[in-house]
Amino acid sequence: MAWSTRELAELASTTVNTIRHYHRLGLIEEPERRYNGYKLYGVRDLVTLLRIRRLVHLGVPLAQIGEVVAGGESTPEALRELDAELAASIARLRQARADIATILRENAPADGPAGFESVASALSESDSSIIHIYTQLYDADALADLRRMVEVDVDAGAVGKAIDALPADADEATRTRLAERLAPTLAQNLIDYPWLRDPVKHLARSERVTRQTFVEALTELYNPAQLDVLERAGILAQQRLQEDQQTGDVEQSSPTP
């Protein structure tokens, strides 16, 4: 029995172009041709093609198929590596499904930062953007703490919204008032999450890269008045913390698990 290229493709549930591609890669030998120039494929060609398609469906890269078909010594290792890659892909897909379910449940923006779905819809564009950047700068433990901080901020709401709406030319009194309102929250964060004072152990990047990225992101995402309020609030929070420590009034609350 002999088949044309099209007939062979139909038998193997593939395409003529795929067979031609396998020829170019040397995975299937060029068959005999009829007097009119058409290729003639036999049973062995069909079996070879079916074996290749089997390996392709398993996920074996085309570059490794020749070695695997030949049963080389590297075949078991290649299959183990492939299995590990498939396991990782399955884990990613499961996580993606879980994330999608959370996004739908929380009615959150699909492009919000991962892990912050419960609060993403309440974040300003700038806050959402900076958190996206944080996910590349800090480890999982730090991000979990950050999520708890954001949840508290969102629940409080008013101060964050006021800062989001602050115009670049906000007057001195407005800046001072917002900084004083924000400072207690920042001070409490320093108490609840001591690593904020020395975050080196929680960095996913080098200190230099983290510092440079952080500064550039803040400058790009927030206007001068907002940056001024954040800086003032940070200074006030440090001062308040030092005063409380001196008087023994520091009370550390346990972060919500």
N, C-alpha and C positions, 0 to 999 in steps of 0.2 A: 504494500500500500504506500502511495506517495501523495503528499499534500502540497498545495501551493502555500505561499507565505500567508495569505489571507485565511485559508482553511486551517492552517496550523494555529494561527492567532485565535480563531474562533474556538478550536478544540481546547486551547489552554486558557481561555477566558481572558485574553489580553489583546493587544493591538499590534498591527503591522509595524508601526513606528517603534514600539517597544522591542520587537524582535530585531529590527534593524539596529537599534541602539546596542543590544546585546552582541550583535555581530561586531560592531565597532569596538566594543570593550574586549572582544576575544572570548566571551563567555560561551558562545555557540559558534561552531565552525561553519564556514560557508558551505552549503550543500551543493550537490550536483545541479546542473541546469538542463532543462529540456532543449530540444533543437531550436525552439523559439526564444530561448534566453531566460525563460521563467525558472525560478528555483524549485527544486523538488526536495521535500523533507520526508524523512522516514520515521519509523517508530523510535529509534534511538534519539533522534532530534527532538521528538515530542517529549520523551522521558526527560531529557536534559533540560528542556524548557520548563517542564512541570517542576523539576527539582529546584531550578532557579527561582521560579515563582513562589515555591514553598518557603525558601529562605528569605525572599523579599518580604513576604507576609509576616515572617517572624521578626523582621526588622534588621536583618543582616545587611550592612552596607554593601553596595555593589562592588566596591574595591576589595572586599574580603570574601566575596562569594566563591571565587575561583579556588582559594585555599580551603574553604569549608567543604566545597563539593569534592575536592580531592582528598578530603579526610586528613589534612596535614596535622602535625603535632600541635599547632597553635589553635586548632579548632575548639577544644574545650575552654581554653582561656578566652577566646573570642566570644563564645556563647555566655560565659560567666559575666564578661564585661557588658554584653548586650542585656543580660538579665538585670544587672544593676542599673543600667540606664532606663530600662522599662519600669523598674520599681520606682525610680525617682520620678519618671514621667507620670506614673499612676498617682504618686503622692501629690505632685503638682496639680493634677486634674481634680483630685479629691478636695484639695485646698481651694481650688478655683470654684468648685461647686458650693463648698461651704461659704465662701466669700459672697458668691452670687445670692445664696439664700439669705444671708445677713443683709445684704444691700436691699433686696426686695422687702424683707421684713421691716427694716428700719426706714425704708423709703429714702435711702441715702444716695448721693451722686455716685455713679459707677466709677468715676475717675478719682474718687477721694482716696486719702492715704489708707493703706491696708492696716486693719486692726482698729481703725477709728470710725467704723461705720455708724456706731451708735450716736456719735456726736457730729459726724461730718456735715450734716445738713445745717447745723447751727454755726459752723465755722465761717469766718470771713474768707474771702479769696486769698488774702495775704497769709492768714493763719493756716489755712489748708496747704498753701504752697510751702510754708516754712516747715510744716510737719512732714510733708513729702521729703524734704531735704534731710530732716532729722533721721528718717528711716534708713538713710544711707550713711549716717555718721555715728549712730549709737547702737549698742547691742540690744538684744531682745529684752533683757531685764530693765534697762533704762527706758525703752519704749513703753513697756508695761506701766512703769511709774508715770511716764509722761501722759499716757492715756488717762490714768486716774486724776492727774492734775487738770487735764483738759475737761474731764467730766465735771469736776468741782467748779471750774471756771464757767462752764456752760450753764450749770445750775444757778450759779450766782448771777450770771448774765449781764446785769446792768453796766458794770465797769468795762467789761470787754466790748460791749456794743458801743459805749461812749468813746473808747479809744479807737475802735474801727472807724467811727464817723468823724474823728478829729481831723480838721483841715490843717494843711501844712502851715498856715499862718495863724494858728490858734494863739490867743493871748496868754500872757504870763499867768494870770489868775486861773484860767482853765487848766493849764498844764500842771500847775501846782496842786490843784484840787484833785485831778485824776491820779497823779503820782501818789498822793497821800491815801487815796482810796485803794489803789492797787498794792501798795507796800505791805499791808498786813497779810494778804494772800501769798505774796512772794516770800515773806518771812516764815509763814507756816510751811510753805513748800521746803524751805531750807531745813526746817526742823524735822519734817516728816521724811525727807529724802536727803540725808546728809551727803550722799555722793555728789549732789549738785555743786558742792563747794570744791570738790576735787574729782572731776568726772573722768580722769585719765583711764581708769580701769574699765570704764564702760564704753570706750571709744571703739568704733569699728574701723576707723581710719587713723592715720597718724595725727599727732597733735597739730602739726603745721597745717595739714590739709583741712582738718576740722576747723581750726581757728580762721583760716583764710576763707573757707566756704561760708562759715557762719557770719562773718563780718560782711562779706559781699552780699549774702542773701538778705540780711537785715537792711542794708543800705538800699538794695534794689526794691524790696517788697514793702517797706514802710516809709512814710514821709518824715521829714525832719521833726515835726512836732510829736509824732508818735514815738520816734526814736528817743527824743528828749524825755518824754514821759516815762518810757521804759527804763532809761538810764537813771533818772531821778528816783523812780520807785525802787530800783535795785539798790541804790545807795541807802535809801531810807530803810529798806528791809534789813540790810546788814547792820545799820545803826540800831534798829529796834532789837535785833537778835542779840547784839552785844550788850545792850542795856538790860535785856531780860536775863541774860546769863549772869551778869554782875549782881542782879538782885535776886537771882534764883527763881525767876518766874517762868522759865522755859518749860512748856508742857508739850511733850511729844505725843501726838495722836497716832494711832495705828492706821496705816493706809488700808482702805477697803480692798479685800482680796478680790 
